[in-house]
Amino acid sequence: MGSSSSKASRAAQRAEDERRAQIEETQRRIEAIFGSTEREADIQDYINSAREYNQQDIDRGKRENDRQLKFALARSGQAGGSTDIDQNQNLSEAYLRAVVEGERRAQGAGQGIRAADQQAKLGLFNQALGGLDMTTSLNNSLRSMQNNIDYAKNVQTEGNFDSFFSDFGTLFEASRKSAGERRQGREFNTLYGARPTTAIPVAGGS
C-alpha cells in the first residue's frame, strides 16, 4: 500500500514539474517575442512614421505662415526692414518649438506601444499559468503586438501644430484691417484725409 502511494506521489510530482517547466518555457518564449530586436524595429518604424506625419503638418503650417507674413509685411510697408527680420525670427522660433513637440509626441507614441506590449505580455503570462498551450500563447503574442501597432495608427490624428503659430493670426488680421482702412480712405476720400498707417503687432514677442 505504501509503495503504491509513493509511486502515485512521485508521478504527481513529475506531472507538476512538467507542468511548471512547460509554463516557464511558454513564458520564456513569450518574453523573447516581445523583447526581440524585430519588435523594437517595428516600434522604431512606427516612431519614424509618426515623426514624419507630424513634420508634414508642421511644415504645412510654416509654409502657410511664411506666405501670410510676407503679404502682411508688404501690406504694411515693412518688408525688408527690422520688423521683417524680427517677425521672421519669431516665426522660425515657433517652428522649432513645434518640431521639438512633434518629436516628443512621436517618442511618446512609441512608449505607448511599449506599455501596451508590457500589459499584453503580462496577460499572456497569466494565461500560461492557467494552462494555455504554447502554440496558442505564441500566436496570441504576435496578434497582440500587431493589434498594438494598429491601434496606435488608428488613434493618430492631426497634431494641431497650428497652435504654435497662433500668435501670427493676430498679426495677419491687423495687417488686413489696416490695409482695408487705407483702401477705404482712398476710395471715399474722407474729409480727414489719408488715414495713418497702422503698424502691425509683433508676433511671438515676449
PyMOL commands that set and color helices and strands:
alter all, ss='L'
color gray80, all
select helices_A, chain A and resi 2-34+37-75+82-129+134-155+161-165+167-188
alter helices_A, ss='H'
color red, helices_A
deselect
rebuild
show_as cartoon
